[in-house]
Amino acid sequence: MRVAIAGAGLAGLFAAAALAQRGCAVTVVERAPGLGEAGAGIQISPNGARLLARVGALEAVRRDGFAPQAAEMRLGRGGARILSLPLGGRAEARWGAPYLQVHRADLLAALENAARASGVTIRLGEAVTGADPAGALLLANGGAVEADVVLGADGVRSDVRAALFSPVETRFLGQIAWRGVVAAADLPPGLVAPNAIVWVGPGRHLVTYYLRGGALVNFVAVEERRAWAEESWSATGDVADLRAAFAGWRPEAAGVLAAARECLLWGLFDRPSPPAWRKGRVGLLGDACHPMLPFMAQGAVQAFEDGAALARLLPGADDIPAALAAYEAARRPRASRVQVAARANAALFHAGNPATQALRYGPIALGSRLAPGVAMGRLDWLYGHVEPA
């Protein structure tokens, strides 16, 4: 079976490796002249880690990443711990795979290696302008890549999706985000705990965690804003504005930002999912069909689940449109549930006054202290999910 994939990002390369390992002849087309991932860290929960193992990329990610001991939610100014969820060995024992934090560039390299080792052809410097439902990727140079199956893994601004369905209106969510990394050596020893921490406060929150065996500290800082024009993931931010937005927060939080020498800035936009994830012999996966807000750390992982489902349903299928319909039926309800959970966290992290904070955070803090196993159980549906092989 010939498969053509638009986009050599995390979604496209995972799907390529998974399909090639099932005997498909896979070609990935990428507009960038080289493979590289702008940005910083990404969190891989156990449901994603077990799929990385399936394509042979987990050991590289484990080697190059960091395994946090816990996931915490703490007040940004006072520092009080609202939630502490054990990770490390307890997460691996409960959910069957590790929770890892990895630099995007390292994760992309691991998936590229897995794809190439499986025989995937990667064509760089060729822009995709759309797709023909009869089975072809359309290229900006006037050419086409014909295939039995075409997959659009080209992100939130997918040209493949736009070719299949009417363009959708984006909606600014009233939030902007800074992201970047700092060298751990530039921070006071012990300032940052070996945990994935969400620091929360009125109208803003900050996420900090380690990368590359503890050599780097990643940060993602989100602040509510009324207006914003740019959705780009690579616009340069002003570190002075970043520090000012979190002035007065705990040293463990603000200290990371004080050490930042540069950062990227982007606006958070929402867009509706397309009416269907497929048309004819063309299917969509990842952010092209279920764009994820970053508040559940599931964007890449849900794309991996898409790729695993496609690798189960497509190879050997006599009726490709029917196989793509089965893929959507299997994946859309779960991806939609994750989208809803991410939107709920956006409100949870930004409680605006002490009364609201007490109402929202008090029960969480009490439950975390008295019954940490119950808190872990609430994530079984997500982290414990095993995509059928």
N, C-alpha and C positions, 0 to 999 in steps of 0.2 A: 504494500500500500504506500503510495507516494503522499507525503504530507508536507505542505508549505506553511511556514509560520512567519507572521509579520512581528518583528520585535525580538531582539536578543537581550532582553532584560531578564529579571529573575523568573517571571512567569514563562516567557518563551523558552528559555534554556532548560528549565525544569521539565516542561512538557516535551521538549525535543528529546531530552535524555530518556524520559520514561517511555515515549513512543518508539524510539529507536531500539531500546532494549526489548521491545515486543516484536521486533522484526520489521518495523516501518522504515522506509527510506525518507529521511527527514532533511529538508532544506530550510534554514532560518535566514531571513532577509532583514538586515538592520541598516538604518539610514546613517548612523554614525560611522566614521572612518575607522574607529577602533573600539574595542570593548573596554569600557570603564564605567564606573558608577559614581556619579557625583553624590556627595552626601557623606553621611557618617554611619551611625549604628542602626542595627535592626535587631529585634528580639524574635527568637524562634522558639515557640512553645512546643511542648511534647508532640502534639498532633502534627506539627511540621517537621520536627526532628526525625520522627520515624519514617517520614516520606523521603527525607534526605538520605537516610540509610538505605532506602529502597533503590535509589539511583546511584549509590556509591559515593555520595558527597559528604556524609555525616562526619567521618573521621577527620577530614580536612577542616571542617567547620569547628569541630570540637578542639582540634589542635590550635587553630588560629583565633578562637573566640574566648569567651569567659563564661563560666557557670556560676550564676549568682546563688547565694545561700538563701535568700528570701526575697519576696516582693512586698514592699511596704507602701503605705499611704500615710503621710505625715503633714501636719499643719506647717505652712511655709514660714510663718512668723514665730509661733510659739514652739514649734518642733514636736508637739505631742503626737504620739504614734496612734493612728486611727486603725490601721490594719497591718498585720504582719502574717504573710502567707509563706509557710516553709517551702523552699524549693530544694536545690541540691539533690542529695540522695533520696530524700523523702518524695520529691516530685517524680524522680525516675522510678522509684518503687511503686508509686501509686498509678502513674500514667504510662509506664513502660518505655519511656524515652526521656532524655534530659531536656531541661530548659536552658537555652544558650543565648548569649548576646554576641553579635559578630559585626564587624565592619562590613558595610555593603560591598565594598570592593573585594574583600576576601570571600564573601558568599558568592558573588558573581564569578570569581575565578574558579571556585570549587565546582560550580554548575557548568561553567564552560568546559572544564577538564572532563567532567562526567559526560557531557554531550559529545565532545570530540572523541573520547575513548569509545563511545558507543557508535561511532560512524556518522555523526551528524555533520552536514555541510553548512558552514556559516558564511554567508555572503555579506561583506561589509561595504559601506559607502553607497548603498542603493536604497533610495527612498521609495516606500510603498505609498501609492495614492488611493488605493481602494481594493476591492475584490469583486470578482464575478461569481455569483452564486452557482454557476455551472462548474466552477472549480479552477480558479486562477487568481493569483496575486497580481495586481496591476502596478507597474512601476513607473516612476516619474520619467524615465528615459524612453517611455513608449513601449517597453517590452513587457513581458508577463512571465510568471512562473506557474506553469500548469501543474495540477496535482489532483489526486483523488479526493483529498480533504484539504481545506484551507482554514487556518486558525489565526484569528486576530488577537495577538498578545501585545498590542501596541499602546497600552496605557489608557489613562482617562480621556485623552484627546484622540482616541483611536480613529484613524482614517478608514480602517476596515468597517468599524461600526457605522461611521458616517455614510459609507457607501451602501450599506444594507438598509439603514433606517434614516428617517429625517433627523437633521441636527437637533440637539437638545440645548435648552437654555441652562447655563450655569447659574448658581445662586451663591453669592458670598454669604458665609455663615457668621460674619461678624467676629472672626478670630484670625489672628495672624500667628505665625510660628517662626521662631529662630531655631537654628540647629547648628551644631558644630562639635568639635572635640578639643580637649586640652590634654597636654601631657601630664600624666600622674606625677612625674618628677617635679612639675611646676607647682604642685599643691603641697600644703603641709602634710606630713605623714599621718595617716589615719583619719584625715578629714572626711573622706568618702568611704562609707561602709561598703562591703562587698555584696551589695544588694541592689535590686532594681527598685528605685524609690520615686514615687510621685509626690512632690511637694505641692500642696493645694492651698488656694486662697481666693479671696473675692476677685472674680473676673480674670483669673490667671492661674496657671499651674506650670510646674517645672518637673521634667523627668531627667534623672541622672543614673548612669550605670557604666560599668567598666567594659572595655574592649581589649582585644589582643593580649590576653593573659594578665590584664591589669595595667598595661603600659599606657593606655588612654582612658579618659573619662568622656563619655558621650553625654551631650545634653540636648534636650528639646524643650523649648520654652514657649508657652502659648499665652497670648494676651487678647482680650476682647477689644475690638475696634469697631467703629461705626462704618467705616468705608475703607475700601482697598480695591486696587485695580488689577494687580498682577497675581497670576496663579503660578508663575515660574518657580521651579524647585531650586534654581541656581542664582537668584538675585542676591547681590551682596547686601548684608545687613550692617547696621551701625552698632558696634559693641557698646557704645556709650548709651544708646537708647535701650539696649537689652539690659544693661546693669541698672539703669534708672527704673525700669519697669519692675524690678525685683529688689529694689533698695529696702533695707530693713529686714529682709528675710534671714533665716538662720544662717550662720556662717557655713554650715555644711552644704547649703544650697547656693547662697550668694557668692561664696568663696570660689566655686567652680566658675561662675560667670566672670568674676574679677580676674581670673587667669586666662580668659578667652582672648585670643589675639585677632580672631576673625570669626565670622559666622555668616550663614546664609539665611535668607528671609523669604517666606512665601505666605500668601493668603490661603485660607482654607475655603474651598468651594465645594458645593454639593451639586450633584446632577442626578436625575432619575435614571434608573436602570432602563435599558432598551425594552421594547415590548416583547422581544424574544431574544434568546442568546444564539440563534442560528437562523440561517436562511439557505435553503438548498444544501450545497456541500460546504458551506462556510459556517464556522462556529467562532464564538468569542470566549475568552477566559480572562481571569484576573480583573484588573481595574477597567478593562474595556467593557465588561458587562456588569460588574458589581463593585463600583468604586467604594473604597473603604476609608472612613475617617481614621486617624491614627490613634484613637483612644482605647482600642483593645489590642493593639500590636498584632493585628491579624492580616494585614494587607497581603504580604508575601505568602504567608502560610495558607490563606484561603486560595491563592493562585496555585500553590502546590497541590492542594486537594483537587482543584479543577483538573490539573494535568494528570494526576493519578486516575481520576475518573475517566478521562479521555483515553488513557492508555489501557484501561480495562474494557471499554466499550467499543472503541473504533477498530483495532486490528482484527482482521478477519470478518468484519461486518459485511453482509451482502447488500444491505440497504443503509447507505451512509446518512441520508437525511433522518431516517428513523433512529440510527445510533446517536446522532447529535440531539435529537429530541429526548432520548432516554437520558443522555448526559445532563441536559437542562433540568429534566424532572428530578434527577437524583441530587443535583447540586443547588438549585435555586432556593429551595426552602431554607437550607442551612446557611447559605451565604446571606440571605435576607435577615435571618435571626442574628447573625453576627453584626450586620449593619445597624440593626436596632440597638443592640447592646452598646456599640461604640457611640451612638448618638446619646444614649442615656448617660454614659460616663462623662461626656462633655459637660452636662449639667451638674453631675455629681462633683466634679473637680472644682467647680467655680462658685460654690455656695457663698452668698454675698454678705451675710451678717452673722453675729454670734448665735442668734436664735435659730436661724436656718441651719447653721453648721451643727448645732447641738441636735436638731431634729434629724438631720441626715446622717451625721457621723456617729452620734451616740450609740445607736443600736449596732452599728458595724463594729465599733471599738469593743463593746461589751461581748459580742459574739466572738470576735477574734481572740479575746483573752480567755474566755470560758470554754470555747469549743472550736479550736483551730481546725479540727478535722471536718467540722460542718462547713467552714468557709472553703476548704479545699473541695468538698463535695459539690459545692455550687458551680465548680468549674469542670466537673466530670464530663458534662455534655460537650464541652469545647476541647479541653486538653486530652480527654480520654478517647476521643473519637478515632476510630481506625477506618480509614478509607479502604474499602474492599480491594483486594489485589486482582 
